[in-house]
Amino acid sequence: MRVLHLYSGNLFGGIESILLALAASRSAQIDHEFALCFHGRLERELAALGVSVQPLGPVRMSRPASAVRARRVLARQLTARSYDRVICHAPWSQGLFGGVVRKAGVPLVFWAHDVMTGRHWTEKLARRVSPDLVICNSRFTATTLPMLYPKAQSTVVYAPVPNAVPLRAESRRAIRAELETADDAVVIVTACRSERWKGHSRLVEALAGLTDMPKWIWWQAGGVQRSPEEEYIRGVKQAARRSGVFDRVRWLGERHDVSALLASADLYCQPNLEPEPFGMVFVEALAAGLPVVTSALGGALEIVDESCGRLVAADDRAALAATLRTLIDDRELRAQLAAAAPGQARRLCDPTAVERELFDVLSGMTRTALRQTRVAVGA
């Protein structure tokens, strides 16, 4: 089955990680191809995997001619190559290219990676073309689908997350030495976009209550991709200075070795202020053998349980601080949670199983089959 994935490609986060995981799968069932509007990290990393990318050209919706050109390039691509399915990732891609795919007569799939409200301009644009199938990245995301496509056929497919490669002891020591972190320090790591709702400020508040505890360090990884993010992280750093924890934080910025960072840490913490649509990084942390501490919101409820981490109320600063204190202090509990973590990651997001599930879903995309196998939203 030949599948074309359509996306913008100008940022880097969970969607991009999913596309890279699909490209790396080397599936015997699905031939994954990609078309992107923008050059950037995603295109470079796809190229490093030996995957060719069809450039559609940069699109600025404020410049209608750029959208017209990109749609024409895609139309030619769909004519030149025979695709069995086309998947539009996120509303922007669906709204921009869904009509071109529909006109070419190729079955159209919309992969929903975020909570839908029906209010954002990209969602209003996407609503103009109904897909043949919607793939939701979590049961939580699926509950919001009626806001965009109330009558759409849908299913839930979790993100593929590669199994972590064990890190040699000397490599772990080298990373800790590079980041001025003692071998016996308890390392809390966060690796996510620099956005307010990811909870960096909340974590600073919690850590401010733990200054009496020795030897913990926070590794904060995640690059600034837009100007509001730069302003936000500057505010987080100022709060850390005021709280007296600045010197116990390693501000790492964008890293291309996140898997190694996770394998060199002891605990993953990301206290979201708003629901994560899924939470791929939580699964990546579990795969690396880290207990996960996050807010009891959204997709995290489908990933983290008492066997492998802790969920805390999003508005309970005291509970977050108490949970971290317990896990920093109790090595045996950390080890118990860490031992269960990789199994949880494999159960949810094993790449081979996800690829097989995706093939089955896409293979069943006849209108009759969809009517017969519809997955109820939120089931």
N, C-alpha and C positions, 0 to 999 in steps of 0.2 A: 504494500500500500504506500503510495507516494503522498506525503502530506506537506503542505506549505504553511509555515507559520509567519504571520504578519505582525510587525510591531514597530514602534518608533525607534528605540535603540539609543536614545540620547542620555538616559540616566542609568543607574545600576542599583538593583535591589532584588527583591524576591522573584519577580517575573523573569528577570534576566538569569538568575540562578537556575530557575526551572528550565529555561530554554537551553542553557548550557548542559544541564543534566540529560535532557532529551538528546542533544547532539552527541553527547559522550556515550550514550547507551549502545551504539552500534547494533541496533535492533535488526534481527532477521525478518521481523514482521512489518516494521514501519521504516520507510526511508524519509527521514526528517530533512526538510529544506527550509531556508529562511530568507525573508525579504525585509529589509530595514530601511527606514527613512534617513537615519542619521549615522554618521561615522562616530565611533567611540569605543569604550572599553568592551561592550558586548561584541561588536564586530571583530575586534582584535582577538578576543578569547575564543570566539567561534573559529576564526582563522587558525589559531594555534592548535585547535582540535582537528584541523584538516577539512573543515566544513566551508564550502563556498557560500557566500551571501550575495543575494541579488540586491543591489542598491536601487532604491526607488526615488531617491532625491529628497533633500530637506523640505519639509512642509511647514509653513507658517499659516495658520488659519486667517491671519490678518492679510495674507497675500493669496487671494483665491487662485491666481495663476499657478502657484507652486503646488497646490492640491490637485489641480487639473493635470499638471505634468506627471505627478506621481501616480495618479489613477491610470493615465495612459501607459506608463511604463508597466504597471501591473497587468493591465489588459493584454499587452503584448506578451508578457511572461506567461500568462494563463493560456494564450493561444499557442505559444511555442512549445510548451511542455504540458504533458497530460497529468493533471493532479487528480487524485481520488477524493481528497478533502482539503479544504482551506480553513485554518483556524486563525481567527482574529483575537489577539490578546488585548483585553481592556477596551473600554468604550471608545476611546479615541480611534483605535485601529478599526473597530467595527463600524463606527460612523463614517469614517473616511473611505474605507475600502469595501464594506459589505455589499454595496450596490454593484460594484464592478464584478465581484465574485458571483453574485446572483445572476448578473447578465451573462456571464460566461457559462452558466449552467453547472457549476461545481457545487456540491453540497457544502453549506456554510455552517461553521461552528464558531460560537462565541465562548471564549474561556474567561469566566468572571473571576477576577483575582481580588476584588475589593467589594466592600459593602456598597449596595446600591440604594440611592435615595430617590432617583428620578428627577432631581432638581439641577444637577450640574449640567453645564452646556454640552459636555461630551456625551452624557447620557441621553440628553434630548436629541443629539445628532444620531446616536446609535439606535434610538428607538425607531428611526425611519425605516430600518431594514430588519425584519425579524429573521433570526437564524433558524436553521433546521434543528439545531441542538445547542443547549447551553451546558457547558461543563463548569461546575462550581468548585472552587478550591477547598471548601469546607461545608459542613452542614449549616454552620452559622451564616456563611455567605448566602447559601441557598434560601434561607428564610427571607432574605431581602430581594430575591429575584422578582417577585410580583411588582415591585416598584418600577421595574424597567420592562419586563416581558411577562405579563400576568398569565399568558396562555402558552408559554414556551415549554417544550419538552426539555427536561433537565436531568442531570445526574451529578454525583459528586465523585471527583477523582483527586486524591491527595497528591501533593508535589512529590516527585521522585527525589530522594536524598541519598547520595552515594554513601556506602558504608565507610566509616573513617578508617584511615590507614594508621596503624599504631606508630607512635612517635618514639624513636629511640631515646634512651635516657640522656645521652650526650647532647642530642638535638634539643631536648627540653631544657637542659641546663644552659645551653647556648642562647636560647631565646630569652630565658629569664635573666641571664647576664646582660644581654643586649638591652633589656628594659629595666636594668638596675633593680632587679627583684631577687631577693634571697631564695635559696632552694627550699627553705622551710616556711616561706611566707604562704599564707592562704590567699590565693589570687581569685578575685571576683572579676569576671570579664563580661563586657557588653559589646556586641558587634551589630550595629544597626544604623539605619539612616538617622541623620542629625535633625530629627523633627520633634517638636515639643511633646506630642502625644506618646512618644516612646518612653518618656518617664525619666530622663537623665536627671532632671532637677529633683524629682522625688527620691531618687537614689542618693543624691547628695545629702538631702535632708535626713535620710535614714543613716547614712554613714557618719553624719555629724554626731549622732548619738552613740557611736561606737569608738570614739577616739581613745577611750580607756583601754581598748583591746589592742594588744601589740600584734605586729606582723601581718596584718591584712593589707592588701594592695588592690586597687581597682584599675584594671586595664580598660580604657574607653576607646574602642575602635569604631571608626565610621567617618568617612570623608564628608566635607561640605560640598554640596552640589548646586545649591542656589543661595542667593544672597540672604533670604530670611533664615536659612539654616546657619549661616555664618554668624548672624546677629544672635541667634538663639544659643549656640555653643559658647559664644563670648559671655553671655549671661550666666551659663552654667559654670564656667570657670570662675567668674566673679563670685558666685554663690559659694563655690568650693573654697575660695580664699577666705571669705567671711566666716565660713564654718570651721576653718582650721584643718581641712582635709586635703587641700590642694596638693601638698607635697606627697600625699599617699595615693595620688592618681597619676597614671601614665596616659597622657593624651596622645594617642597613636595616630589619629587621622585616618586617611584611607590606607588600607592594607590589602595586599594581594595574597597574604598567607594566613587567612582567617582560620583555616582548618588547623594549622600548626599552633596558632594562638590558643584555640579552644583546647587542643591536646596538651597544652602547657599550663593550663589554668586548673582551678579546683572547683569552680562554681560559676554558673551562668545566672545573671540577674538582669531583668529588663522589666521594671514595674510600670507597664503601660497605663496611661491615663484614659485611653479609649480602646475599644476592642480591636484586636488584631484579626484581620479577615481569616488568616490561617495561622501563620507563625512558623515559617520554614526554618528560621534560625534556631527556634527552640528544638526542632528535630535534629538539626545539625549539631547542636550542643549535646543532646542526648546521645547521638551517634558517637561523639567524641568521649563519652563516658562522664559527662558533667551533670550533676543535679541541676535542675532549673527552678528558679524562683521568679514568678511573674504574677500578674494580676489575674484574678478570676473573672476574665472577660473573654468573649468571642471565641476564636478558634483555639485559644490556649486550653479551654475546657475539654477539647477533643484530643489534646496531646499530653498534657501533664496531669499526673495523678499522684497519690501519696507514695506509690512505689518508686517513683523516680524524681520527685521534686516537691515543691510546695506552691500552692496558690494562695494569694492573700487578697483581701478586699482592696480595690483600687484607691479608695479614699482613706485607708487606715495606715497612716505613717508609722504608728507605734507597732502595729503587727508586722510590718515590713522589717523594721529595725530588730524586733524580737526574733523573727525568723532567721535573719542573717546572723544575729548573735549566736543563736543555737547552732547553726550549721558551721560557722567559723570555729566555734569552741569544741564541737563534737566530731572528731575525726572519724570515729566508728560509724556514726550516722551518715556522714558524707560518703564513706566507702560503701555502705549498704545501698544508698540511692544510686551511686555511680555504677555499681555492679548491675543494677536493673535497667539502667538508662539505654544502653545500645540495643537491647532486646525490644524495648518499647519503640525505638526509632525504626528498627527493621519491620516490626509488626505493622506500623502505620505507612511507611514510605519506602520500602525496599524497591530500588529502581526496576529490577526485573519484574516484580509483581505489578508495579504501577504501569510499566510498558505493556504488559499483557492485558491489564484492565483497560488501558486506553485503546488498544487494538480491538478488544471486544466491543467497546462502546462505539468506536468509529465504524466498525464492520456492521453493526446493527442499525446503521442510519438509513434504512428505508423508512418511508413514512408509516408503513404498516407495522414494522418492527418497533418503531418509536412509540406508536400508540399502545402496543402490547407490553412494552417493557418500561414504560415511563416510571421514573423514580420520583416519588412524592417529595415536594419541597419540604425540607426539614426532617425527612425520615432518617 
